[in-house]
């Protein structure tokens, strides 16, 4: 259950979610993911206070939502190899051959 004091914090990063139905434990992946991508300092403080570092690293490595810029930043922060992330390891199909 989201505390009333945190509702506005959640609305700024999870605007399409039903805040009242979010569960901090069950929905931790999407909460961490959206806070990393769309959040500010308060969002980052929240995830570091409410989740362990391994949960955050798992999101960075496995998210298909995070932008390359966000993944790169957090890889540098946690000293992770970019190639170990979904963002930088997936193969893009070329729609046309490069000239």
N, C-alpha and C positions, 0 to 999 in steps of 0.2 A: 504494500500500500504506500502510495506517495504522500508524504506529509504536506499539509496545506502550505507551509512555507516554501516548499520546493516546486509547487505547481507551475509558477511562472517560469522557472528555470527549465522545466520540461517542455512547456509550450513553445519556447523559443527554438528548440532543437528537434522536437518531435511533434511538429504541427499537425501531422496527419493521423496521429495516434490518439486513441481514447485514453486520456491521462488517468481517468478513474479505474480503468481495467488493467493498467500496467502493474506488474509485480516485479519488484526490484531484483529478485533472485531468478525467476523464470525468464524474464525478459532482459537479462543482463547483456546479452550479445547486442541486441538492437540499441539499447540505451548507451552502451559504451561506444558502439559504432557511430551513432548519430551525434553524440557529444564530441567525439574526436573530430568528426567531419564538419559540424556546424557550430560547435560550441566555442565559448571564450574561456577566460581564466576561471570563472565560477564553475563552469561545466567540468573542466579538467580537475579542479579541486574536488568536486563531488565524486568523480569516478575514482580518484586516488584514495578518497576517504571511505568509499563504500565497496570497492572491489579490490581483489589482490592483483598484483602485478602480472601474474600468469594469465589471469582472465583478460587483461588488457592486451597482452602480447598475443594471445590466441585470436582475438578479434583482428589485430593488425595483420597477422599471418593468413587468416582465413576469410576475411571479408571480401565480397565482390562489389561492395558499395563504395568503399573508401577510394578517394582519388589518388593517383600516383603521387601528387604533392604531399598529401597527408601521410600516406604510407612511408614515403621517403623521410619526412621529418621524424616520425616515430621510430623508424629504423635507426636513424642517427642517434636519437635520444636513448634508445635501449641497446644500442650497439648490435643490431640484428642485420643479417645479410638480406638485402632486397630480394635476391633470387629465391629465398625461402618463403616469400609472400605470394599469395594468390595474384595479387595485382601485377607483379613483375615476372611471374612465371608462366602465365597463360599465353597460349599461342594465338596470335591474331591471324585470321584469314585475310589474305589480300584479295580485294575485289577486282583488281586489275594489276597487271605487272608494272613494276616501276620502270620508268624510262631513263 
